[in-house]
């Protein structure tokens, strides 16, 4: 540790001798002398301050150094005078007797309150921005609604089109020299003497003769008014029937669920908007077994049996409404038939196709029934030729109907099947030749294990060769060819003969 600072003696050196304590008289003299010196210092400081205000900042006068033999009271008085001089003058006074002076304000503790006051008074200073804040909220994701930019693009296109129309009208008005701000633009043209739709009826070019029946041509032979109305026939272009059908896009299970979810969300959004506008009453709460206690609350606790019966009644009512709505949407038998016929007509308008099938034997009545019924159900036209050696089935219709019928004959019908006919069937086929019955002359069933159906021809045709569906029994090849020649299809018999 540092020792005590030695007190300088008369010669400026350190002296270890203790000084005697001054008496009361000496103290009063010292105080009087210190006051006189302080007054002199104040006078010099005031003079120096006035001089610095007139001639610019100048260094304050330095008080004369104290005598080396000055006592402690002298040094104390000199220090007080120096402090008073520093408070009165701006520039700092130089140190006296080797003792450095301290600045007026040098502590940070006094500056902190001032900084806080300045921060409170400054409206442009944000104390939160001075440090890092940890209580920031996470920004949620905002997705654009579906069709937002499509709607904006549509509005822009409409606006552009409207501006083009306005520019075109302005150009026409400019060419016609019609200025909207001029009186000419508001002039109404004079109506004609006779409208153009009355010129062919009146003999004169004025309506003054309308009261004279002889000058009005309405009932005469030369009148343009007749009882006939001409409606031009609308013809479709032939190339429109040859358009390649667009294949339907089949959606996956997830895509179907997504579309259904989006559709139901739109419907729910529209319903909520109607409820907010007061157009629809709000729906009652949907109570189920799972949320019964949460929805009903105190009522469920007070009387759970009654609440359970109420919930079961609501569940049954919702089920009945669901079944009723399904039944109301279901088409009747006549409506389903009309819809099927309409679809078959549209299918035939896209293009006609023909298929020719060769069947070894049609002795079993069930086979003949399947061939005939499926052709009628698919609205096909054509002919079935029964022959002792082979049978020919010619059908024509739309692409969809032909594909269905082809699958029935080539895959679904069991051509090797043969059963005993019933009494009603035997009576119905009594007049048929023996080769067209399921039994032979001995009364046994015929063996149809090698019976088969083969597709002979398939292709697109320009128009129908038959007006309806029918069948014909032909005992010879010539009769069958003659029947097909009427539809210009006699070559199909020779083709079927050569097909295995």
C-alpha positions in Angstrom: 0.0 0.0 0.0 1.1 3.5 -0.6 2.1 5.5 2.4 0.8 8.9 3.5 1.8 11.8 1.3 4.6 13.8 3.1 3.9 17.4 3.9 6.3 19.8 2.2 8.4 21.9 4.5 9.7 25.4 4.0 12.2 24.2 1.4 9.7 22.0 -0.4 11.1 18.8 1.1 9.3 16.2 3.1 9.2 17.0 6.9 8.3 14.4 9.5 7.8 16.9 12.3 4.3 17.4 13.4 2.9 20.9 13.2 1.4 22.5 16.3 -2.3 23.1 16.3 -3.3 26.6 15.6 -5.0 28.6 18.3 -8.4 30.3 18.0 -6.9 33.7 17.2 -4.8 32.2 14.4 -7.8 30.5 13.0 -9.8 33.7 12.8 -6.9 35.4 11.1 -6.6 32.5 8.6 -10.3 32.6 7.8 -10.2 36.4 7.3 -7.3 36.0 5.0 -9.0 33.2 3.1 -12.1 35.2 2.7 -10.1 38.1 1.3 -8.4 35.8 -1.1 -11.7 34.2 -2.2 -13.1 37.7 -2.9 -10.1 38.6 -5.0 -10.4 35.4 -6.9 -14.1 35.9 -7.6 -13.3 39.4 -8.8 -10.6 38.2 -11.2 -12.9 35.3 -12.4 -15.8 37.8 -13.2 -13.4 40.0 -15.1 -12.0 37.1 -17.1 -15.6 35.9 -17.9 -16.5 39.3 -19.2 -13.4 39.4 -21.3 -14.0 36.0 -22.7 -17.6 37.0 -23.7 -16.3 40.1 -25.5 -13.2 38.6 -27.2 -14.0 35.0 -27.5 -13.2 32.1 -25.2 -10.0 32.6 -23.3 -8.3 30.7 -20.6 -9.3 31.8 -17.2 -6.6 33.5 -15.2 -4.6 31.3 -13.1 -4.5 32.2 -9.5 -1.0 32.8 -8.1 0.6 29.9 -6.6 0.5 29.7 -2.9 3.6 30.2 -0.9 5.6 27.2 -0.1 5.3 27.9 3.6 1.4 28.1 3.5 -0.4 26.2 6.1 -3.3 23.7 5.6 -5.9 26.4 6.0 -4.2 28.4 3.2 -4.3 25.4 0.9 -8.0 24.8 1.8 -8.9 28.4 1.1 -7.0 28.2 -2.2 -8.8 25.0 -3.2 -12.2 26.6 -2.4 -11.3 29.6 -4.4 -10.2 27.5 -7.4 -13.5 25.5 -7.3 -15.4 28.8 -7.3 -13.4 30.0 -10.2 -14.1 26.8 -12.1 -17.8 27.1 -11.5 -17.9 30.7 -12.7 -15.7 30.3 -15.8 -16.2 27.9 -18.7 -12.5 27.0 -19.3 -10.9 24.8 -16.7 -8.2 26.4 -14.5 -4.8 24.8 -14.3 -3.8 22.9 -11.2 -2.3 24.7 -8.3 0.5 23.3 -6.0 0.6 20.1 -8.1 -3.0 19.1 -7.1 -5.0 18.1 -10.3 -8.5 19.4 -10.6 -11.5 17.2 -11.4 -14.2 17.9 -14.1 -17.6 19.1 -13.0 -19.5 16.0 -14.3 -17.6 12.8 -15.0 -19.6 10.0 -13.5 -21.8 7.7 -15.6 -24.3 7.4 -12.8 -25.3 11.0 -13.4 -25.6 10.5 -17.2 -28.0 7.5 -17.0 -31.0 9.4 -15.8 -30.4 12.1 -18.4 -30.3 9.4 -21.1 -33.6 8.0 -19.8 -35.2 11.4 -19.8 -34.0 12.0 -23.4 -35.4 8.7 -24.5 -38.8 9.5 -22.9 -38.8 13.0 -24.5 -37.7 11.8 -28.0 -40.8 10.8 -30.0 -38.6 9.1 -32.7 -36.7 6.8 -30.4 -38.2 3.3 -29.9 -36.7 1.6 -26.7 -37.9 -1.8 -28.0 -35.7 -1.4 -31.1 -32.5 -1.0 -28.9 -32.6 -4.6 -27.8 -33.6 -8.0 -29.2 -37.3 -8.9 -28.6 -38.1 -12.6 -28.2 -42.0 -12.2 -28.1 -42.5 -12.1 -31.8 -45.6 -13.9 -33.1 -45.2 -16.5 -35.8 -46.7 -15.4 -39.1 -49.4 -17.9 -40.3 -49.6 -19.1 -43.9 -52.1 -17.3 -46.2 -53.2 -19.3 -49.3 -54.8 -17.7 -52.3 -58.4 -18.7 -53.0 -59.0 -20.9 -56.0 -59.8 -18.8 -59.1 -58.5 -15.6 -57.6 -56.0 -14.8 -60.4 -58.4 -16.3 -63.1 -61.0 -13.8 -62.0 -58.5 -11.0 -62.1 -57.4 -12.0 -65.6 -61.0 -12.2 -66.7 -61.7 -8.7 -65.4 -58.6 -7.4 -67.2 -59.7 -9.0 -70.5 -63.2 -7.5 -70.1 -61.7 -4.1 -69.4 -59.4 -4.4 -72.4 -62.3 -5.4 -74.6 -64.4 -2.6 -73.3 -61.7 -0.1 -74.0 -61.3 -1.4 -77.6 -65.0 -1.1 -78.2 -64.9 2.5 -76.8 -62.0 3.3 -79.1 -63.8 1.8 -82.1 -66.9 3.8 -81.4 -64.9 7.0 -80.9 -63.2 6.4 -84.2 -66.5 5.8 -86.0 -67.9 9.0 -84.5 -64.9 10.9 -85.5 -65.2 9.6 -89.1 -68.8 10.5 -89.2 -68.0 14.0 -87.8 -70.3 13.6 -84.9 -69.0 15.4 -81.9 -70.8 14.5 -78.6 -70.2 18.0 -77.3 -71.7 19.7 -80.3 -75.3 20.3 -81.0 -75.1 18.0 -84.1 -74.5 15.0 -81.9 -77.9 15.4 -80.2 -80.0 15.9 -83.3 -82.7 13.2 -83.8 -83.1 12.2 -87.5 -86.5 12.6 -89.0 -88.5 9.3 -89.3 -89.1 8.0 -92.8 -92.5 8.3 -94.5 -92.9 4.5 -94.7 -90.9 1.9 -92.7 -89.0 -0.6 -94.7 -91.1 -3.5 -93.5 -94.3 -1.8 -94.7 -93.1 -0.9 -98.2 -94.2 -4.2 -99.7 -97.7 -3.9 -98.3 -98.6 -0.3 -99.2 -98.9 0.9 -102.8 -97.9 4.5 -101.9 -94.9 5.7 -100.0 -96.9 7.1 -97.2 -99.2 6.0 -94.4 -102.0 8.2 -95.6 -103.4 5.4 -97.8 -103.7 2.9 -94.9 -107.4 3.6 -94.5 -108.1 2.7 -98.1 -108.4 -1.2 -98.4 -107.7 -1.1 -102.1 -104.3 0.3 -101.5 -103.2 -2.2 -98.9 -102.0 -5.5 -100.2 -102.7 -8.1 -97.5 -105.3 -10.6 -98.8 -104.6 -10.3 -102.6 -102.6 -12.7 -104.7 -99.8 -10.2 -105.1 -99.3 -9.9 -101.3 -96.1 -10.9 -99.7 -98.0 -12.3 -96.7 -98.9 -16.0 -97.2 -99.9 -18.9 -95.0 -96.5 -20.6 -95.6 -93.5 -20.2 -93.3 -90.1 -21.3 -94.6 -87.7 -22.7 -92.1 -84.3 -23.5 -93.5 -83.0 -27.0 -92.7 -79.9 -27.0 -90.5 -77.4 -29.5 -91.9 -74.4 -30.6 -89.9 -71.0 -30.7 -91.6 -70.0 -34.3 -92.6 -66.6 -34.0 -90.9 -68.3 -33.4 -87.6 -69.4 -37.0 -87.5 -65.9 -38.2 -88.0 -64.4 -36.3 -85.0 -62.2 -38.4 -82.8 -64.0 -38.8 -79.4 -62.2 -37.3 -76.5 -61.2 -40.0 -74.0 -62.6 -39.4 -70.5 -60.1 -38.5 -67.8 -60.3 -41.0 -65.0 -59.5 -39.7 -61.6 -57.8 -41.6 -58.8 -59.5 -42.2 -55.5 -57.5 -39.4 -53.9 -58.4 -36.9 -56.7 -62.0 -37.8 -56.4 -61.9 -37.3 -52.6 -60.1 -33.9 -53.1 -62.7 -32.7 -55.6 -65.5 -33.8 -53.3 -63.9 -32.0 -50.4 -63.5 -28.8 -52.3 -67.0 -28.9 -53.6 -68.5 -29.4 -50.2 -66.3 -26.6 -48.8 -67.7 -24.2 -51.4 -71.3 -25.3 -50.6 -70.6 -24.8 -46.9 -69.1 -21.4 -47.5 -72.1 -20.3 -49.6 -74.5 -21.6 -46.9 -72.7 -19.7 -44.2 -72.9 -16.5 -46.2 -76.7 -17.0 -46.6 -77.0 -17.6 -42.9 -75.1 -14.4 -42.1 -77.3 -12.4 -44.5 -80.4 -13.8 -42.9 -81.6 -15.6 -46.0 -81.6 -19.0 -44.3 -82.1 -20.0 -40.6 -79.1 -21.5 -38.8 -79.3 -25.3 -38.7 -79.9 -26.9 -35.4 -76.9 -28.6 -33.7 -76.2 -32.0 -35.0 -76.4 -34.2 -31.9 -74.8 -37.7 -32.0 -74.1 -40.4 -29.5 -70.5 -39.3 -29.3 -71.2 -35.6 -28.6 -74.4 -36.0 -26.7 -73.1 -35.1 -23.3 -71.0 -32.1 -24.6 -73.8 -30.6 -26.7 -76.8 -31.0 -24.3 -74.8 -30.1 -21.2 -76.8 -29.9 -18.0 -79.9 -31.3 -19.6 -78.0 -34.5 -20.4 -76.9 -34.8 -16.8 -80.3 -34.0 -15.4 -82.3 -36.5 -17.6 -79.9 -38.7 -19.6 -82.7 -41.1 -20.7 -84.8 -38.4 -22.3 -81.7 -36.9 -24.0 -80.7 -40.3 -25.4 -84.2 -40.9 -26.8 -84.1 -37.4 -28.4 -80.7 -38.2 -30.0 -81.9 -41.5 -31.3 -84.9 -39.8 -32.8 -82.7 -37.2 -34.5 -80.4 -39.9 -35.9 -83.3 -41.9 -37.3 -84.8 -38.7 -38.8 -81.5 -37.9 -40.6 -81.3 -41.4 -41.9 -84.9 -41.2 -43.2 -84.2 -37.9 -44.9 -81.2 -39.4 -46.6 -83.1 -42.4 -47.9 -85.9 -40.1 -49.1 -83.6 -37.8 -50.9 -82.0 -40.8 -52.7 -85.4 -42.1 -53.7 -86.4 -38.7 -55.1 -83.2 -38.4 -57.2 -83.7 -41.9 -58.5 -85.1 -42.0 -62.1 -88.3 -44.0 -62.9 -88.3 -46.9 -65.3 -89.6 -44.8 -68.1 -87.0 -42.1 -67.4 -84.2 -44.6 -67.4 -85.4 -46.1 -70.7 -85.6 -42.7 -72.3 -82.2 -41.7 -71.0 -80.7 -44.9 -72.4 -82.3 -44.4 -75.8 -81.0 -40.8 -75.9 -77.5 -42.0 -75.2 -77.7 -44.7 -77.8 -78.8 -42.1 -80.4 -75.9 -39.9 -79.6 -73.6 -42.8 -79.8 -74.9 -43.7 -83.3 -74.5 -40.1 -84.5 -70.8 -40.2 -83.8 -70.3 -43.0 -86.3 -71.8 -46.4 -87.4 -70.0 -49.7 -87.1 -70.9 -53.2 -88.3 -70.0 -56.6 -87.0 -70.7 -60.0 -88.6 -70.6 -63.2 -86.4 -70.6 -66.8 -87.5 -72.3 -69.3 -85.2 -72.1 -73.1 -85.8 -75.5 -73.9 -84.3 -78.4 -72.0 -82.8 -80.5 -75.1 -81.9 -80.7 -74.1 -78.2 -83.6 -71.7 -77.8 -81.7 -69.8 -75.0 -79.0 -68.9 -77.5 -81.5 -67.5 -80.0 -83.1 -65.5 -77.2 -79.8 -64.0 -76.1 -78.9 -63.0 -79.6 -82.2 -61.3 -80.2 -82.7 -59.6 -76.9 -79.3 -58.1 -76.6 -79.6 -56.6 -80.1 -82.9 -55.0 -79.2 -81.6 -53.7 -75.9 -78.6 -52.0 -77.5 -80.8 -50.5 -80.3 -78.9 -52.4 -83.0 -80.3 -53.0 -86.5 -79.4 -56.1 -88.6 -80.4 -59.6 -89.4 -80.0 -63.2 -88.1 -79.9 -65.9 -90.8 -80.6 -69.5 -89.6 -79.0 -72.1 -91.9 -78.5 -75.9 -91.5 -74.7 -75.6 -91.7 -74.0 -72.3 -90.1 -75.8 -69.2 -88.7 -74.9 -65.6 -89.6 -75.6 -62.6 -87.3 -75.1 -59.1 -88.9 -75.5 -56.1 -86.5 -74.8 -52.4 -87.0 -75.0 -49.4 -84.6 -72.9 -47.0 -82.5 -69.5 -47.8 -81.3 -70.4 -48.3 -77.6 -73.4 -50.5 -78.4 -71.4 -52.7 -80.8 -68.6 -53.2 -78.3 -71.2 -54.3 -75.7 -72.9 -56.7 -78.1 -69.6 -58.1 -79.3 -68.5 -58.9 -75.7 -71.9 -60.7 -75.1 -71.5 -63.0 -78.1 -67.8 -63.7 -77.8 -67.4 -64.0 -74.1 -70.6 -64.2 -72.1 -72.8 -66.6 -74.0 -72.1 -70.3 -73.2 -72.4 -71.8 -76.7 -71.7 -75.3 -75.6 -74.7 -75.4 -73.3 -77.8 -77.4 -74.2 -80.9 -78.3 -72.0 -84.2 -80.0 -72.5 -86.9 -77.6 -73.6 -90.1 -77.0 -71.6 -93.5 -77.9 -72.8 -94.2 -74.3 -73.7 -91.0 -74.1 -75.7 -91.8 -77.3 -77.5 -95.1 -76.0 -78.5 -93.6 -72.7 -79.7 -90.9 -74.4 -81.8 -93.1 -77.2 -83.2 -93.1 -75.7 -86.7 -89.3 -75.2 -86.8 -87.2 -77.6 -88.9 -85.5 -80.4 -87.1 -82.0 -78.9 -87.4 -83.3 -75.8 -85.5 -84.5 -77.9 -82.5 -82.4 -78.9 -79.4 -83.2 -82.6 -79.8 -82.5 -85.0 -82.6 -85.0 -87.4 -84.2 -84.5 -90.0 -81.4 -85.4 -87.4 -78.7 -81.9 -87.0 -77.3 -80.2 -83.7 -76.8 -77.8 -82.7 -79.5 -74.1 -82.5 -78.7 -73.0 -78.8 -78.8 -69.6 -79.3 -77.2 -67.9 -78.1 -80.4 -70.3 -75.1 -81.0 -68.6 -71.7 -81.1 -69.0 -68.1 -82.3 -66.5 -66.4 -84.5 -66.2 -62.7 -85.5 -66.1 -62.6 -89.3 -66.0 -58.9 -90.0 -65.8 -55.6 -88.1 -65.5 -52.1 -89.4 -67.1 -48.6 -89.9 -69.8 -48.1 -92.4 -71.2 -44.9 -94.0 -74.9 -45.6 -93.4 -77.2 -48.3 -92.1 -78.0 -51.2 -94.4 -81.0 -52.4 -92.4 -83.9 -50.4 -91.0 -84.7 -52.7 -88.0 -83.7 -55.9 -86.3 -85.1 -59.2 -87.6 -84.4 -62.9 -88.3 -84.9 -65.3 -91.3 -84.7 -69.0 -91.8 -82.9 -70.0 -95.0 -82.6 -73.6 -96.1 -80.1 -73.1 -98.9 -77.1 -70.9 -99.6 -78.8 -69.2 -102.6 -81.6 -68.1 -100.4 -79.2 -66.6 -97.8 -77.2 -64.8 -100.5 -80.4 -63.4 -102.1 -81.5 -62.1 -98.7 -78.1 -60.4 -98.1 -78.0 -59.0 -101.7 -81.0 -56.8 -100.9 -78.7 -54.9 -98.5 -75.7 -55.2 -100.8 -73.9 -57.5 -98.4 -74.0 -60.8 -100.3 -70.2 -61.1 -100.1 -70.4 -61.6 -96.4 -71.8 -65.2 -96.9 -68.8 -66.3 -98.9 -66.5 -64.6 -96.4 -68.2 -66.5 -93.5 -67.9 -69.8 -95.5 -64.2 -69.5 -95.7 -63.7 -68.4 -92.0 -62.9 -71.3 -89.7 
